[in-house]
């Protein structure tokens, strides 16, 4: 549903189902106090990301009055609309892209929220690797790639994405060097590689 959806509502529904799978996986060992703590941290950080994505989708709907990707991409080059808030004049496409980036930062454990991913290894290791390294955290990279025609227009949003990806790749790799647990090293390496994906 996340990959094949042709509109932002289907993408958001698939996004939430992946988050639910992560929730159930981390809470697999529900009798462990540490697993409960890590579950709360992961869910709070992911709710911030979900709020960013939902706000970006709402902004797209407010601006274009439609949620279909092909129509949004066709219309994105035409308007040069600005939203005025708190006596500031904001480019609407830039603001939408920044909100979508906030969703990606929360879901894929980028800088500012990368602590939840190494701590989410409390679940069973093989399935945890599948969900957190191969599915959940890469959902945001897919979302940015899927919305790339929208990200082409605001240069400011591209600078923020580049900075976030580069800093995440550096900080997560540096953190991974200092870890003793193999699962933590793999989790930090995953965060670093995701930073490279966002960066490129």
C-alpha beads as a LAMMPS data file, in Angstrom:
LAMMPS data file: protein, C-alpha beads

200 atoms
199 bonds

1 atom types
1 bond types

-500.0 500.0 xlo xhi
-500.0 500.0 ylo yhi
-500.0 500.0 zlo zhi

Masses

1 110.0

Atoms # bond

1 1 1 0.000 0.000 0.000
2 1 1 2.857 2.368 0.806
3 1 1 4.625 1.691 -2.484
4 1 1 1.713 1.245 -4.872
5 1 1 -0.555 4.040 -3.614
6 1 1 -1.090 6.784 -6.183
7 1 1 -2.237 9.404 -3.707
8 1 1 -0.993 10.793 -0.423
9 1 1 -3.807 9.313 1.680
10 1 1 -2.905 5.761 0.649
11 1 1 0.755 6.531 1.319
12 1 1 -0.143 7.796 4.797
13 1 1 -2.224 4.702 5.543
14 1 1 0.656 2.421 4.519
15 1 1 2.988 4.622 6.588
16 1 1 0.840 4.037 9.685
17 1 1 0.591 0.272 9.094
18 1 1 4.395 0.063 9.016
19 1 1 4.478 2.005 12.296
20 1 1 1.965 -0.427 13.803
21 1 1 4.161 -3.367 12.781
22 1 1 7.101 -1.712 14.520
23 1 1 5.013 -1.109 17.633
24 1 1 3.960 -4.759 17.831
25 1 1 7.497 -5.969 17.193
26 1 1 9.198 -3.878 19.880
27 1 1 6.492 -4.870 22.356
28 1 1 6.919 -8.587 21.594
29 1 1 8.767 -9.014 24.895
30 1 1 6.047 -7.152 26.818
31 1 1 7.196 -8.512 30.192
32 1 1 10.579 -6.761 29.817
33 1 1 10.698 -3.297 31.382
34 1 1 13.421 -2.152 28.972
35 1 1 11.302 -3.153 25.970
36 1 1 8.406 -1.099 27.343
37 1 1 10.641 1.949 27.752
38 1 1 12.030 1.635 24.231
39 1 1 8.525 1.186 22.845
40 1 1 7.398 4.456 24.406
41 1 1 10.439 6.291 23.018
42 1 1 9.959 4.871 19.511
43 1 1 6.266 5.658 19.435
44 1 1 6.688 9.249 20.676
45 1 1 9.367 10.002 18.095
46 1 1 7.313 8.389 15.330
47 1 1 4.241 10.410 16.321
48 1 1 6.274 13.570 15.684
49 1 1 7.152 12.226 12.245
50 1 1 3.526 11.272 11.575
51 1 1 2.422 14.782 12.554
52 1 1 4.912 16.256 10.080
53 1 1 3.738 13.999 7.260
54 1 1 0.055 14.626 8.033
55 1 1 0.698 18.379 8.097
56 1 1 2.511 18.181 4.750
57 1 1 -0.367 16.227 3.208
58 1 1 -2.862 18.734 4.641
59 1 1 -0.781 21.573 3.200
60 1 1 -0.814 19.899 -0.228
61 1 1 -4.571 19.481 -0.039
62 1 1 -5.046 23.096 1.072
63 1 1 -2.905 24.383 -1.777
64 1 1 -3.983 22.082 -4.622
65 1 1 -7.394 20.808 -3.414
66 1 1 -6.436 17.256 -4.400
67 1 1 -4.366 14.384 -3.015
68 1 1 -3.461 12.621 -6.279
69 1 1 0.318 12.635 -6.844
70 1 1 0.287 13.155 -10.615
71 1 1 -1.974 16.209 -10.357
72 1 1 0.019 17.698 -7.484
73 1 1 3.282 17.306 -9.414
74 1 1 1.751 18.861 -12.523
75 1 1 0.436 21.849 -10.560
76 1 1 3.503 22.347 -8.356
77 1 1 5.470 24.244 -10.985
78 1 1 2.703 26.745 -11.693
79 1 1 1.749 28.518 -8.449
80 1 1 4.104 30.748 -6.549
81 1 1 1.786 31.000 -3.573
82 1 1 2.858 32.343 -0.233
83 1 1 1.302 31.786 3.165
84 1 1 1.484 34.611 5.655
85 1 1 1.855 33.564 9.281
86 1 1 3.082 35.651 12.232
87 1 1 3.982 38.494 9.827
88 1 1 6.261 36.107 7.888
89 1 1 5.847 35.380 4.198
90 1 1 6.474 31.681 3.580
91 1 1 6.712 29.938 0.228
92 1 1 3.984 27.301 0.307
93 1 1 5.950 24.604 -1.587
94 1 1 8.986 25.115 0.667
95 1 1 6.840 24.808 3.788
96 1 1 5.160 21.633 2.497
97 1 1 8.530 20.068 1.684
98 1 1 9.910 20.945 5.141
99 1 1 6.854 19.331 6.758
100 1 1 7.328 16.196 4.639
101 1 1 10.983 16.184 5.697
102 1 1 9.928 16.307 9.367
103 1 1 7.890 13.177 8.692
104 1 1 10.926 11.523 7.119
105 1 1 13.198 12.551 9.998
106 1 1 10.897 10.972 12.578
107 1 1 10.333 7.740 10.689
108 1 1 13.850 7.068 9.410
109 1 1 15.722 8.091 12.568
110 1 1 17.538 11.085 11.137
111 1 1 19.374 13.716 13.175
112 1 1 17.353 14.856 16.154
113 1 1 15.416 11.587 16.356
114 1 1 18.008 8.928 15.592
115 1 1 18.115 7.594 19.166
116 1 1 14.962 5.509 18.821
117 1 1 16.288 3.184 16.122
118 1 1 19.254 1.695 18.034
119 1 1 17.008 1.304 21.076
120 1 1 14.295 -0.467 19.061
121 1 1 16.416 -3.631 18.907
122 1 1 14.592 -4.946 21.966
123 1 1 12.389 -7.019 19.679
124 1 1 13.375 -10.413 18.252
125 1 1 16.572 -9.863 16.262
126 1 1 15.751 -11.401 12.810
127 1 1 12.336 -9.780 12.521
128 1 1 13.621 -6.551 14.024
129 1 1 16.264 -6.369 11.321
130 1 1 13.615 -6.959 8.659
131 1 1 11.145 -4.378 9.951
132 1 1 13.458 -1.641 11.190
133 1 1 16.319 -1.885 8.716
134 1 1 14.548 -2.997 5.556
135 1 1 10.995 -1.693 5.820
136 1 1 10.113 0.947 8.366
137 1 1 13.050 3.317 8.259
138 1 1 13.306 3.162 4.475
139 1 1 9.651 4.211 4.142
140 1 1 10.665 7.840 4.526
141 1 1 13.374 7.516 1.880
142 1 1 10.729 6.089 -0.444
143 1 1 8.368 8.954 0.435
144 1 1 11.018 11.551 -0.431
145 1 1 11.804 9.721 -3.682
146 1 1 8.085 9.464 -4.495
147 1 1 7.595 13.197 -3.886
148 1 1 10.840 14.202 -5.618
149 1 1 9.047 16.255 -8.329
150 1 1 7.731 18.410 -5.474
151 1 1 11.163 18.690 -3.840
152 1 1 12.744 19.968 -7.068
153 1 1 11.251 23.449 -6.800
154 1 1 12.268 24.883 -3.395
155 1 1 16.068 25.184 -3.116
156 1 1 15.860 25.924 0.609
157 1 1 14.213 22.556 1.293
158 1 1 16.950 20.779 -0.665
159 1 1 19.622 22.476 1.456
160 1 1 17.878 21.367 4.673
161 1 1 17.548 17.779 3.382
162 1 1 21.212 17.694 2.389
163 1 1 22.322 18.996 5.771
164 1 1 20.091 16.572 7.713
165 1 1 21.268 13.555 5.720
166 1 1 24.960 14.453 5.917
167 1 1 24.900 15.132 9.659
168 1 1 22.964 11.935 10.347
169 1 1 25.379 9.790 8.363
170 1 1 28.357 11.290 10.204
171 1 1 26.900 11.231 13.732
172 1 1 25.392 7.737 13.466
173 1 1 28.623 6.297 12.065
174 1 1 30.611 7.954 14.848
175 1 1 28.201 6.576 17.453
176 1 1 28.469 3.089 15.949
177 1 1 32.250 3.084 16.352
178 1 1 31.894 3.375 20.129
179 1 1 29.314 0.589 20.603
180 1 1 30.166 -2.828 22.037
181 1 1 26.919 -4.656 21.266
182 1 1 26.738 -6.023 17.711
183 1 1 23.030 -5.233 17.392
184 1 1 23.703 -1.616 18.383
185 1 1 26.521 -1.383 15.820
186 1 1 24.184 -2.664 13.092
187 1 1 21.434 -0.250 14.160
188 1 1 23.826 2.727 14.104
189 1 1 25.148 1.590 10.728
190 1 1 21.589 1.462 9.423
191 1 1 20.971 5.037 10.607
192 1 1 24.184 6.142 8.925
193 1 1 23.248 4.507 5.628
194 1 1 19.818 6.107 5.775
195 1 1 21.545 9.449 6.200
196 1 1 23.436 8.743 2.973
197 1 1 20.157 7.877 1.239
198 1 1 18.499 11.113 2.384
199 1 1 21.652 13.038 1.445
200 1 1 21.658 11.722 -2.109

Bonds

1 1 1 2
2 1 2 3
3 1 3 4
4 1 4 5
5 1 5 6
6 1 6 7
7 1 7 8
8 1 8 9
9 1 9 10
10 1 10 11
11 1 11 12
12 1 12 13
13 1 13 14
14 1 14 15
15 1 15 16
16 1 16 17
17 1 17 18
18 1 18 19
19 1 19 20
20 1 20 21
21 1 21 22
22 1 22 23
23 1 23 24
24 1 24 25
25 1 25 26
26 1 26 27
27 1 27 28
28 1 28 29
29 1 29 30
30 1 30 31
31 1 31 32
32 1 32 33
33 1 33 34
34 1 34 35
35 1 35 36
36 1 36 37
37 1 37 38
38 1 38 39
39 1 39 40
40 1 40 41
41 1 41 42
42 1 42 43
43 1 43 44
44 1 44 45
45 1 45 46
46 1 46 47
47 1 47 48
48 1 48 49
49 1 49 50
50 1 50 51
51 1 51 52
52 1 52 53
53 1 53 54
54 1 54 55
55 1 55 56
56 1 56 57
57 1 57 58
58 1 58 59
59 1 59 60
60 1 60 61
61 1 61 62
62 1 62 63
63 1 63 64
64 1 64 65
65 1 65 66
66 1 66 67
67 1 67 68
68 1 68 69
69 1 69 70
70 1 70 71
71 1 71 72
72 1 72 73
73 1 73 74
74 1 74 75
75 1 75 76
76 1 76 77
77 1 77 78
78 1 78 79
79 1 79 80
80 1 80 81
81 1 81 82
82 1 82 83
83 1 83 84
84 1 84 85
85 1 85 86
86 1 86 87
87 1 87 88
88 1 88 89
89 1 89 90
90 1 90 91
91 1 91 92
92 1 92 93
93 1 93 94
94 1 94 95
95 1 95 96
96 1 96 97
97 1 97 98
98 1 98 99
99 1 99 100
100 1 100 101
101 1 101 102
102 1 102 103
103 1 103 104
104 1 104 105
105 1 105 106
106 1 106 107
107 1 107 108
108 1 108 109
109 1 109 110
110 1 110 111
111 1 111 112
112 1 112 113
113 1 113 114
114 1 114 115
115 1 115 116
116 1 116 117
117 1 117 118
118 1 118 119
119 1 119 120
120 1 120 121
121 1 121 122
122 1 122 123
123 1 123 124
124 1 124 125
125 1 125 126
126 1 126 127
127 1 127 128
128 1 128 129
129 1 129 130
130 1 130 131
131 1 131 132
132 1 132 133
133 1 133 134
134 1 134 135
135 1 135 136
136 1 136 137
137 1 137 138
138 1 138 139
139 1 139 140
140 1 140 141
141 1 141 142
142 1 142 143
143 1 143 144
144 1 144 145
145 1 145 146
146 1 146 147
147 1 147 148
148 1 148 149
149 1 149 150
150 1 150 151
151 1 151 152
152 1 152 153
153 1 153 154
154 1 154 155
155 1 155 156
156 1 156 157
157 1 157 158
158 1 158 159
159 1 159 160
160 1 160 161
161 1 161 162
162 1 162 163
163 1 163 164
164 1 164 165
165 1 165 166
166 1 166 167
167 1 167 168
168 1 168 169
169 1 169 170
170 1 170 171
171 1 171 172
172 1 172 173
173 1 173 174
174 1 174 175
175 1 175 176
176 1 176 177
177 1 177 178
178 1 178 179
179 1 179 180
180 1 180 181
181 1 181 182
182 1 182 183
183 1 183 184
184 1 184 185
185 1 185 186
186 1 186 187
187 1 187 188
188 1 188 189
189 1 189 190
190 1 190 191
191 1 191 192
192 1 192 193
193 1 193 194
194 1 194 195
195 1 195 196
196 1 196 197
197 1 197 198
198 1 198 199
199 1 199 200
